[in-house]
């Protein structure tokens, strides 16, 4: 069974849908690789600096609460 997404992952994905931003768009805006950002958004990779940059861009909290 797949692991559940963290609250931050869920918030980030919801906000991307609200703002109509794809992972490719996010990768372009942040200057990162699409597959790496996808791994962060899906909780497979934990990188607090990238998570902070994504949070700032989407205007969401970077905490898991």
Buried (B, 14 or more C-beta within 10 A) or exposed (E): EEEEBBEBBEBBBEBBEEEEBEBEBBBEEBEBEBEBBBBBBBBEBEBEEBBEBBBEBBEBEBEEE
